[in-house]
Amino acid sequence: MTNDPIIYVVDDDADSRDSVAALVSQMAWRVQSFASAEDFLAAYTGYRPACLLTDHRMLGMTGVELLEKLRSNGVSLSVIVMTAFAETDLTVRAIRSGAVTLLEKPFSNTSLWDAIREAITEDRQQAQDEALKLRIEERLTMLTESELDVLKLISRGEPNKSVAAKLNVSIRTVESRRSSIFEKMQVSSVAELVRLVMIARPDLC
C-alpha cells in the first residue's frame, strides 16, 4: 500500500545496518537503508508516515547531528537514535532535539519494534497536525486586512460593540465582516474560530 510506513535505517557499519534492516523487515515494514547521514539527506523525499533509525557514531555527520539538521530544515520526521555509548549528555541532547527515544546497543527485538511503533504513531499524528495547520493557514490568507483586524479582536474576546468602537466602524460593518470570516474559515462559532487560530496563528489571539 502506498501509505504504508517506511523505516529508514542509517548506519555506516554494513553488518549493523543489515541486521537492523532485517529485524525491521520481520514486522513487514518497508525499509530503506543508507550508509551515511549525507546519503539519507540527499535521498529523503519527505514521505510520511515514516521513521528514521540512525546510529549515532558515524563517519561524517553523527546521528544526533542528522536529527538536528532535519529539525533546522523544518522536518519533523520521527527519529530514533541508536548507540552503544549512551552517555547522559548524548541522551539529553537527542531528546531535546526531538528524538522519540535513544536505543542503547545491544537492544532486544521487542525494544526496537516497540520504539518503531511509537515513532510511527507519533509521525502519523505530526503529519495530521501539520496538514490541519496548512489548511487553516490557507483559509487565513483569504481574509482581507479589515477582516483580519476584526478577527484579532474577536479572538481576544472583544464583543461586537467593542470591536466597532476600536476600529471606528459601525456594528453592522463588524457583523458583516464577522459573517465573512466565519464563512471563509468554515466555522460556526467563536469557540471554533479561536481554536483554529490558536493552531495556526496564536500570535493573532
DOFI-416613 format. One record per residue (C-alpha): residue number from 1; residue in three letters; chain; x, y, z. Coordinates in Angstrom, 3 decimals. Example, Ala and Ser with C-alpha at 12.3 -4.5 7.8 and 13.67 -1.06 7.14 Angstrom:
DOFI-416613
> pos; code; unit; X; Y; Z
> 1; ALA; A; 12.300; -4.500; 7.800
> 2; SER; A; 13.670; -1.060; 7.140
END
This chain:
DOFI-416613
> pos; code; unit; X; Y; Z
> 1; MET; A; 0.000; 0.000; 0.000
> 2; THR; A; 1.281; 3.443; -0.875
> 3; ASN; A; 0.507; 4.832; 2.591
> 4; ASP; A; 2.425; 2.131; 4.453
> 5; PRO; A; 5.177; 3.452; 6.734
> 6; ILE; A; 8.784; 3.492; 5.566
> 7; ILE; A; 11.548; 2.821; 8.069
> 8; TYR; A; 14.833; 4.493; 7.146
> 9; VAL; A; 17.966; 2.874; 8.571
> 10; VAL; A; 21.167; 4.944; 8.631
> 11; ASP; A; 24.402; 3.310; 9.796
> 12; ASP; A; 27.913; 3.373; 8.339
> 13; ASP; A; 28.565; -0.175; 9.583
> 14; ALA; A; 27.215; -2.508; 6.892
> 15; ASP; A; 26.717; -5.509; 9.196
> 16; SER; A; 24.859; -3.456; 11.794
> 17; ARG; A; 22.789; -1.720; 9.112
> 18; ASP; A; 21.797; -5.023; 7.502
> 19; SER; A; 20.976; -6.565; 10.881
> 20; VAL; A; 18.647; -3.728; 11.875
> 21; ALA; A; 17.030; -3.707; 8.427
> 22; ALA; A; 16.387; -7.454; 8.712
> 23; LEU; A; 14.715; -7.006; 12.106
> 24; VAL; A; 12.525; -4.235; 10.732
> 25; SER; A; 11.548; -6.373; 7.741
> 26; GLN; A; 10.273; -9.089; 10.080
> 27; MET; A; 7.440; -6.727; 11.017
> 28; ALA; A; 6.501; -6.337; 7.333
> 29; TRP; A; 7.529; -2.676; 7.273
> 30; ARG; A; 9.177; -1.213; 4.194
> 31; VAL; A; 12.863; -0.471; 4.728
> 32; GLN; A; 15.353; 1.833; 3.031
> 33; SER; A; 18.981; 1.714; 4.167
> 34; PHE; A; 21.727; 4.332; 3.904
> 35; ALA; A; 25.442; 4.188; 4.676
> 36; SER; A; 25.650; 7.786; 5.876
> 37; ALA; A; 23.588; 10.709; 7.101
> 38; GLU; A; 24.597; 12.619; 3.994
> 39; ASP; A; 23.247; 9.863; 1.724
> 40; PHE; A; 19.950; 9.899; 3.589
> 41; LEU; A; 19.577; 13.679; 3.354
> 42; ALA; A; 20.250; 13.557; -0.382
> 43; ALA; A; 17.581; 10.895; -0.919
> 44; TYR; A; 14.857; 11.890; 1.564
> 45; THR; A; 11.668; 12.999; -0.193
> 46; GLY; A; 9.532; 13.928; 2.805
> 47; TYR; A; 7.359; 10.804; 2.585
> 48; ARG; A; 5.039; 10.282; 5.573
> 49; PRO; A; 4.385; 8.252; 7.633
> 50; ALA; A; 7.965; 7.240; 8.288
> 51; CYS; A; 10.558; 6.699; 10.966
> 52; LEU; A; 14.309; 7.229; 10.909
> 53; LEU; A; 16.565; 4.787; 12.770
> 54; THR; A; 20.036; 6.273; 12.871
> 55; ASP; A; 23.229; 5.180; 14.544
> 56; HIS; A; 24.960; 7.987; 16.407
> 57; ARG; A; 28.685; 7.394; 15.917
> 58; MET; A; 29.303; 7.524; 12.173
> 59; LEU; A; 31.949; 8.949; 9.904
> 60; GLY; A; 30.947; 12.427; 8.819
> 61; MET; A; 27.681; 13.633; 10.317
> 62; THR; A; 26.648; 11.861; 13.531
> 63; GLY; A; 23.148; 10.603; 14.228
> 64; VAL; A; 22.269; 13.478; 16.547
> 65; GLU; A; 23.725; 15.975; 14.077
> 66; LEU; A; 21.465; 14.424; 11.438
> 67; LEU; A; 18.492; 14.855; 13.765
> 68; GLU; A; 19.440; 18.481; 14.411
> 69; LYS; A; 19.876; 19.095; 10.680
> 70; LEU; A; 16.387; 17.758; 9.985
> 71; ARG; A; 14.876; 19.964; 12.679
> 72; SER; A; 16.730; 23.052; 11.439
> 73; ASN; A; 15.274; 22.320; 7.991
> 74; GLY; A; 11.775; 22.194; 9.469
> 75; VAL; A; 11.442; 18.408; 9.086
> 76; SER; A; 9.515; 16.787; 11.951
> 77; LEU; A; 10.178; 13.180; 10.900
> 78; SER; A; 10.186; 10.822; 13.905
> 79; VAL; A; 13.754; 9.820; 14.771
> 80; ILE; A; 15.197; 7.023; 16.914
> 81; VAL; A; 18.898; 7.301; 17.757
> 82; MET; A; 20.862; 4.071; 18.266
> 83; THR; A; 24.167; 3.998; 20.121
> 84; ALA; A; 26.499; 1.708; 22.027
> 85; PHE; A; 27.649; 4.693; 24.086
> 86; ALA; A; 24.589; 6.198; 25.774
> 87; GLU; A; 26.244; 8.933; 27.800
> 88; THR; A; 23.913; 11.229; 29.722
> 89; ASP; A; 24.815; 14.317; 27.694
> 90; LEU; A; 24.117; 12.477; 24.431
> 91; THR; A; 20.756; 11.242; 25.682
> 92; VAL; A; 19.727; 14.724; 26.814
> 93; ARG; A; 20.883; 16.301; 23.552
> 94; ALA; A; 18.978; 13.738; 21.467
> 95; ILE; A; 15.731; 14.082; 23.415
> 96; ARG; A; 15.938; 17.878; 23.471
> 97; SER; A; 16.413; 17.812; 19.701
> 98; GLY; A; 13.199; 15.839; 19.332
> 99; ALA; A; 14.236; 12.180; 19.211
> 100; VAL; A; 11.448; 9.745; 20.071
> 101; THR; A; 13.920; 7.725; 22.110
> 102; LEU; A; 17.546; 6.651; 22.308
> 103; LEU; A; 18.148; 2.901; 21.982
> 104; GLU; A; 21.279; 1.587; 23.649
> 105; LYS; A; 23.011; -1.262; 21.815
> 106; PRO; A; 22.620; -4.151; 22.131
> 107; PHE; A; 18.833; -3.887; 22.247
> 108; SER; A; 16.187; -6.585; 22.045
> 109; ASN; A; 13.951; -7.148; 19.052
> 110; THR; A; 10.963; -6.173; 21.175
> 111; SER; A; 12.574; -2.896; 22.262
> 112; LEU; A; 13.253; -1.995; 18.642
> 113; TRP; A; 9.777; -2.894; 17.437
> 114; ASP; A; 8.091; -1.041; 20.311
> 115; ALA; A; 10.184; 2.068; 19.622
> 116; ILE; A; 9.299; 1.969; 15.922
> 117; ARG; A; 5.585; 1.571; 16.653
> 118; GLU; A; 5.731; 4.590; 18.967
> 119; ALA; A; 7.643; 6.602; 16.368
> 120; ILE; A; 5.214; 5.755; 13.558
> 121; THR; A; 2.223; 6.667; 15.736
> 122; GLU; A; 3.884; 9.980; 16.575
> 123; ASP; A; 4.779; 10.627; 12.937
> 124; ARG; A; 1.219; 9.987; 11.748
> 125; GLN; A; -0.098; 12.458; 14.332
> 126; GLN; A; 2.511; 15.063; 13.415
> 127; ALA; A; 1.628; 14.736; 9.734
> 128; GLN; A; -2.077; 15.179; 10.515
> 129; ASP; A; -1.370; 18.212; 12.709
> 130; GLU; A; 0.804; 19.803; 10.032
> 131; ALA; A; -1.831; 19.184; 7.352
> 132; LEU; A; -4.510; 20.787; 9.538
> 133; LYS; A; -2.291; 23.798; 10.226
> 134; LEU; A; -1.671; 24.222; 6.497
> 135; ARG; A; -5.408; 24.142; 5.750
> 136; ILE; A; -6.066; 26.777; 8.403
> 137; GLU; A; -3.260; 28.986; 7.085
> 138; GLU; A; -4.735; 28.733; 3.588
> 139; ARG; A; -8.115; 29.901; 4.909
> 140; LEU; A; -6.486; 32.796; 6.747
> 141; THR; A; -4.895; 34.037; 3.519
> 142; MET; A; -8.415; 34.507; 2.127
> 143; LEU; A; -9.236; 37.162; 4.736
> 144; THR; A; -8.942; 40.844; 3.873
> 145; GLU; A; -6.944; 43.220; 6.077
> 146; SER; A; -10.153; 44.632; 7.549
> 147; GLU; A; -11.397; 41.117; 8.302
> 148; LEU; A; -8.088; 40.263; 9.972
> 149; ASP; A; -8.494; 43.331; 12.193
> 150; VAL; A; -11.904; 42.051; 13.285
> 151; LEU; A; -10.583; 38.508; 13.686
> 152; LYS; A; -7.830; 39.636; 16.063
> 153; LEU; A; -10.267; 41.440; 18.334
> 154; ILE; A; -12.848; 38.644; 18.260
> 155; SER; A; -10.127; 36.111; 19.105
> 156; ARG; A; -9.189; 38.215; 22.125
> 157; GLY; A; -12.732; 38.104; 23.449
> 158; GLU; A; -13.953; 41.531; 22.334
> 159; PRO; A; -17.753; 41.829; 21.761
> 160; ASN; A; -19.055; 43.373; 18.533
> 161; LYS; A; -19.733; 46.744; 20.169
> 162; SER; A; -16.169; 46.986; 21.452
> 163; VAL; A; -14.741; 45.857; 18.096
> 164; ALA; A; -16.769; 48.535; 16.313
> 165; ALA; A; -15.542; 51.236; 18.681
> 166; LYS; A; -11.884; 50.229; 18.419
> 167; LEU; A; -11.977; 50.039; 14.624
> 168; ASN; A; -14.164; 53.136; 14.293
> 169; VAL; A; -16.774; 51.330; 12.199
> 170; SER; A; -20.451; 50.531; 12.681
> 171; ILE; A; -21.685; 47.416; 14.475
> 172; ARG; A; -23.376; 46.379; 11.220
> 173; THR; A; -19.989; 46.524; 9.477
> 174; VAL; A; -18.451; 44.361; 12.203
> 175; GLU; A; -21.292; 41.855; 11.879
> 176; SER; A; -20.824; 41.735; 8.110
> 177; ARG; A; -17.079; 41.165; 8.401
> 178; ARG; A; -17.621; 38.602; 11.137
> 179; SER; A; -20.036; 36.675; 8.922
> 180; SER; A; -17.493; 36.711; 6.095
> 181; ILE; A; -14.759; 35.496; 8.463
> 182; PHE; A; -16.900; 32.589; 9.641
> 183; GLU; A; -17.662; 31.605; 6.054
> 184; LYS; A; -14.048; 31.762; 4.867
> 185; MET; A; -12.726; 29.983; 7.958
> 186; GLN; A; -15.507; 27.368; 7.709
> 187; VAL; A; -16.620; 27.732; 11.323
> 188; SER; A; -19.958; 28.343; 13.014
> 189; SER; A; -18.889; 29.680; 16.417
> 190; VAL; A; -16.330; 31.938; 18.054
> 191; ALA; A; -15.004; 28.983; 20.056
> 192; GLU; A; -14.274; 27.026; 16.887
> 193; LEU; A; -12.717; 30.087; 15.257
> 194; VAL; A; -10.382; 30.708; 18.195
> 195; ARG; A; -9.368; 27.035; 18.281
> 196; LEU; A; -8.289; 27.158; 14.629
> 197; VAL; A; -6.470; 30.461; 15.034
> 198; MET; A; -4.600; 29.112; 18.072
> 199; ILE; A; -3.382; 26.158; 15.993
> 200; ALA; A; -2.041; 28.158; 13.055
> 201; ARG; A; -1.549; 31.747; 14.234
> 202; PRO; A; -1.563; 32.045; 18.040
> 203; ASP; A; 0.004; 35.493; 17.642
> 204; LEU; A; -3.371; 36.755; 16.405
> 205; CYS; A; -5.075; 35.918; 19.705
END
